[in-house]
């Protein structure tokens, strides 16, 4: 397990889901993961609209907010935020690298400043310039966020884009049925000492078929949560009104599944099956 107080620039730092009905989503995830839900309005510096913060053991793990009335998002989604030193300057780097700014930088004071951007292949993510809130305070334990994965049809373009914007480098390996690429930020030390991948890994990149999604799935950043028992968690998600997109299956080191919550937001659940 990992408690985090800060995130260097270029490191994914927070995940949240925007939903048509964030109250219903909060009840679903509280029941699924045992999250304690705070808000809306009780947390200073949260984005506009109704926004809840989910906690484990009193530590922030994720956000659940309302969909904007106008904008590029028309359905429930999970979002990944990447820490940056300056959101405005990072937006300039995004556009120079072939991406686009979807929502211009805005303040969510005193927590920080953020923007929504799109990479060169069409996947949307957020930039987070943290002030009072750096990001998730707890990661890498059951019911907490573990990793985000870029699902893309253009891995070569993604390598150029994220290398230019964040300085990320890549390692690619054969995972049995397909290649998986690790995003690495040289000099960063994260994760856990016992983990099976280098500690400068900040994310993963896979094709839709490796993510057990339709080949036509649009580019996006997928969010993964650790659980103690994937099969039990998948069954519980269904009892709570969710759906199974990819049933529990074994991958090297993990047992995983993909679920959709009752409003359609996708996420993956992973159970570590190798000694750490």
C-alpha positions as CSV (number, residue, x, y, z in Angstrom):
1,X,0.0,0.0,0.0
2,X,1.2,3.6,-0.6
3,X,0.3,6.9,0.9
4,X,1.2,9.9,-1.2
5,X,1.7,13.5,-0.2
6,X,3.1,14.8,-3.5
7,X,3.5,14.0,-7.2
8,X,6.3,15.3,-9.4
9,X,5.4,16.9,-12.7
10,X,4.6,14.3,-15.3
11,X,3.2,11.7,-12.9
12,X,-0.5,10.7,-13.1
13,X,-1.9,11.9,-9.7
14,X,-5.7,11.6,-9.6
15,X,-8.7,9.9,-11.1
16,X,-12.4,11.0,-11.1
17,X,-15.6,10.0,-12.9
18,X,-18.1,12.4,-14.3
19,X,-21.7,11.1,-14.2
20,X,-25.2,12.2,-15.1
21,X,-26.2,11.4,-11.5
22,X,-23.1,11.6,-9.2
23,X,-25.2,10.8,-6.2
24,X,-26.2,7.4,-7.6
25,X,-22.6,6.8,-8.7
26,X,-21.4,7.6,-5.2
27,X,-23.7,5.0,-3.8
28,X,-22.6,2.4,-6.3
29,X,-18.8,2.9,-5.7
30,X,-19.3,3.2,-1.9
31,X,-21.0,-0.2,-1.9
32,X,-18.5,-1.8,-4.3
33,X,-15.3,-0.6,-2.8
34,X,-16.3,0.5,0.7
35,X,-15.4,4.1,0.0
36,X,-16.5,6.9,2.4
37,X,-18.0,9.7,0.3
38,X,-17.5,13.4,1.3
39,X,-19.5,16.2,-0.3
40,X,-20.8,17.7,-2.4
41,X,-19.7,21.2,-1.4
42,X,-17.9,20.0,1.7
43,X,-14.5,19.9,0.0
44,X,-13.0,23.3,-0.9
45,X,-11.4,23.6,-4.3
46,X,-13.4,21.0,-6.1
47,X,-14.4,21.5,-9.8
48,X,-17.6,23.2,-10.7
49,X,-20.9,21.3,-10.3
50,X,-21.7,18.6,-7.8
51,X,-18.4,16.9,-6.8
52,X,-17.8,14.2,-4.2
53,X,-14.5,13.0,-2.9
54,X,-14.1,9.3,-2.1
55,X,-11.9,8.2,0.8
56,X,-10.4,5.1,2.3
57,X,-9.2,5.3,5.9
58,X,-9.7,9.0,5.8
59,X,-7.5,9.5,2.7
60,X,-8.6,10.8,-0.7
61,X,-8.7,8.1,-3.4
62,X,-10.9,9.4,-6.2
63,X,-13.5,11.9,-7.2
64,X,-17.1,11.6,-8.4
65,X,-18.7,14.6,-10.1
66,X,-21.5,15.8,-12.3
67,X,-21.3,15.9,-16.1
68,X,-21.0,19.5,-17.4
69,X,-24.1,20.9,-19.0
70,X,-22.0,21.8,-22.0
71,X,-18.7,20.4,-23.3
72,X,-17.1,17.5,-25.0
73,X,-18.2,14.7,-22.5
74,X,-21.7,13.3,-23.2
75,X,-21.6,10.1,-21.1
76,X,-20.2,8.8,-17.9
77,X,-16.4,8.4,-18.0
78,X,-13.4,7.9,-15.8
79,X,-10.7,10.5,-16.1
80,X,-7.0,10.5,-15.4
81,X,-5.2,13.7,-14.2
82,X,-1.4,14.2,-14.7
83,X,0.5,16.5,-12.4
84,X,2.1,19.5,-14.0
85,X,4.1,22.5,-12.7
86,X,2.1,24.9,-14.7
87,X,-1.2,24.0,-16.4
88,X,-1.1,26.9,-18.9
89,X,2.4,26.1,-20.1
90,X,1.6,22.4,-20.3
91,X,-1.4,23.2,-22.6
92,X,1.1,25.0,-24.9
93,X,3.2,21.8,-25.0
94,X,0.1,19.7,-25.8
95,X,-0.8,21.8,-28.8
96,X,2.8,21.9,-30.1
97,X,2.9,18.1,-29.8
98,X,-0.2,17.8,-32.0
99,X,-2.8,17.6,-29.3
100,X,-5.6,20.0,-28.5
101,X,-7.0,21.9,-25.5
102,X,-10.6,20.8,-24.8
103,X,-11.2,22.9,-21.7
104,X,-8.9,25.9,-21.1
105,X,-7.1,26.0,-17.7
106,X,-9.3,27.1,-14.8
107,X,-8.9,27.5,-11.0
108,X,-10.4,25.1,-8.5
109,X,-9.0,27.0,-5.5
110,X,-7.5,26.4,-3.1
111,X,-6.9,22.9,-4.4
112,X,-5.3,23.7,-7.7
113,X,-5.7,24.6,-11.4
114,X,-6.7,22.2,-14.1
115,X,-7.3,21.8,-17.8
116,X,-8.7,19.1,-20.1
117,X,-6.7,18.2,-23.1
118,X,-6.7,15.6,-25.9
119,X,-3.6,13.8,-27.2
120,X,-2.6,13.4,-30.8
121,X,-4.5,10.2,-31.1
122,X,-7.8,11.5,-29.6
123,X,-7.6,10.3,-26.0
124,X,-8.7,12.9,-23.4
125,X,-7.0,13.4,-20.1
126,X,-6.6,16.2,-17.5
127,X,-3.7,18.4,-16.4
128,X,-3.5,19.1,-12.7
129,X,-1.5,21.9,-11.2
130,X,-1.8,21.0,-7.6
131,X,-1.7,23.5,-4.8
132,X,-3.5,22.5,-1.6
133,X,-4.4,19.0,-3.1
134,X,-1.6,17.1,-4.8
135,X,-3.8,14.2,-5.9
136,X,-4.7,10.8,-4.5
137,X,-3.4,10.3,-1.0
138,X,-3.7,6.5,-1.1
139,X,-2.9,4.2,-4.1
140,X,-1.8,0.6,-4.7
141,X,-4.0,-1.2,-2.2
142,X,-7.4,-3.0,-2.5
143,X,-10.2,-0.6,-3.4
144,X,-7.7,2.1,-4.4
145,X,-6.5,3.3,-7.8
146,X,-3.5,1.3,-9.0
147,X,-2.7,2.4,-12.6
148,X,-4.1,4.1,-15.7
149,X,-3.6,2.7,-19.2
150,X,-3.8,4.5,-22.5
151,X,-5.9,2.5,-25.0
152,X,-4.8,3.6,-28.5
153,X,-4.7,2.5,-32.1
154,X,-1.6,4.7,-32.7
155,X,1.2,3.7,-30.3
156,X,4.0,5.3,-32.3
157,X,2.1,8.7,-32.3
158,X,1.4,8.3,-28.6
159,X,5.1,7.7,-27.9
160,X,6.0,10.9,-29.6
161,X,3.3,13.0,-28.0
162,X,3.8,11.9,-24.4
163,X,7.5,12.1,-24.8
164,X,7.3,15.7,-26.0
165,X,4.8,16.8,-23.4
166,X,6.0,14.9,-20.2
167,X,9.3,13.4,-21.1
168,X,7.9,9.9,-20.8
169,X,10.0,7.0,-22.3
170,X,8.8,3.5,-23.1
171,X,9.6,-0.2,-22.6
172,X,7.6,-2.7,-24.6
173,X,7.3,-6.4,-23.6
174,X,5.4,-9.5,-24.7
175,X,2.6,-10.2,-22.3
176,X,1.6,-13.5,-23.9
177,X,-1.1,-12.5,-26.3
178,X,0.0,-9.0,-27.2
179,X,2.6,-6.4,-26.6
180,X,2.3,-4.1,-23.6
181,X,4.2,-0.8,-23.3
182,X,5.2,0.7,-20.0
183,X,5.4,4.5,-19.7
184,X,8.5,5.4,-17.7
185,X,9.5,8.8,-16.3
186,X,13.3,8.8,-15.8
187,X,14.3,9.8,-12.3
188,X,10.9,9.2,-10.8
189,X,10.7,6.7,-7.9
190,X,7.1,5.6,-7.2
191,X,5.2,2.4,-6.7
192,X,6.4,-0.2,-4.2
193,X,9.9,-1.7,-3.6
194,X,8.6,-5.2,-4.2
195,X,6.6,-4.5,-7.4
196,X,7.5,-6.5,-10.6
197,X,8.0,-3.4,-12.8
198,X,10.5,-0.6,-12.5
199,X,9.6,2.1,-10.0
200,X,9.8,4.8,-12.6
201,X,6.7,3.4,-14.4
202,X,3.9,5.9,-14.5
203,X,1.4,4.2,-16.8
204,X,0.7,1.5,-19.4
205,X,-0.2,1.6,-23.1
206,X,-2.2,-1.2,-24.8
207,X,-4.2,-1.8,-27.9
208,X,-8.0,-2.3,-27.5
209,X,-7.8,-6.1,-28.0
210,X,-5.2,-6.4,-25.2
211,X,-7.6,-4.4,-23.0
212,X,-10.3,-7.0,-23.9
213,X,-12.3,-4.2,-25.7
214,X,-13.9,-4.1,-29.2
215,X,-11.3,-3.2,-31.9
216,X,-13.5,-0.2,-32.6
217,X,-13.2,1.2,-29.1
218,X,-12.2,4.9,-29.2
219,X,-8.8,6.0,-27.8
220,X,-9.1,6.7,-24.1
221,X,-7.3,6.5,-20.7
222,X,-8.6,3.5,-18.7
223,X,-8.5,3.4,-14.9
224,X,-7.7,0.3,-12.9
225,X,-8.6,-0.4,-9.3
226,X,-7.1,-3.1,-7.2
227,X,-9.4,-5.6,-5.4
228,X,-8.8,-8.6,-3.1
229,X,-11.0,-10.9,-5.2
230,X,-11.9,-10.0,-8.8
231,X,-14.5,-12.7,-9.2
232,X,-16.4,-11.6,-6.1
233,X,-16.0,-7.9,-7.0
234,X,-17.4,-8.5,-10.5
235,X,-20.4,-10.4,-9.1
236,X,-21.0,-7.6,-6.6
237,X,-20.9,-5.0,-9.4
238,X,-23.6,-6.8,-11.2
239,X,-25.8,-7.1,-8.0
240,X,-25.4,-3.3,-7.6
241,X,-26.7,-2.6,-11.1
242,X,-23.4,-2.6,-13.1
243,X,-22.4,-4.8,-16.1
244,X,-19.5,-7.0,-17.0
245,X,-17.7,-5.8,-20.2
246,X,-14.9,-8.4,-19.9
247,X,-15.4,-11.3,-17.4
248,X,-12.6,-12.2,-15.0
249,X,-9.6,-13.6,-16.8
250,X,-6.0,-14.3,-16.0
251,X,-3.1,-12.2,-17.3
252,X,0.6,-12.4,-16.4
253,X,0.7,-11.6,-12.7
254,X,-3.0,-10.6,-12.4
255,X,-6.6,-11.7,-12.6
256,X,-8.6,-8.9,-14.1
257,X,-12.0,-7.9,-15.4
258,X,-13.6,-4.8,-17.0
259,X,-16.9,-3.4,-15.6
260,X,-19.3,-0.7,-16.5
261,X,-21.1,1.1,-13.7
262,X,-24.9,1.6,-13.9
263,X,-24.4,4.9,-15.8
264,X,-21.9,3.3,-18.2
265,X,-18.4,4.4,-17.0
266,X,-15.8,1.7,-17.7
267,X,-13.0,0.7,-15.3
268,X,-10.9,-2.4,-14.8
269,X,-10.5,-4.4,-11.6
270,X,-7.2,-6.2,-10.9
271,X,-6.2,-8.8,-8.3
272,X,-2.5,-9.3,-7.9
273,X,-1.7,-13.1,-8.3
274,X,2.1,-13.0,-8.0
275,X,4.3,-12.4,-5.0
276,X,5.2,-8.7,-4.8
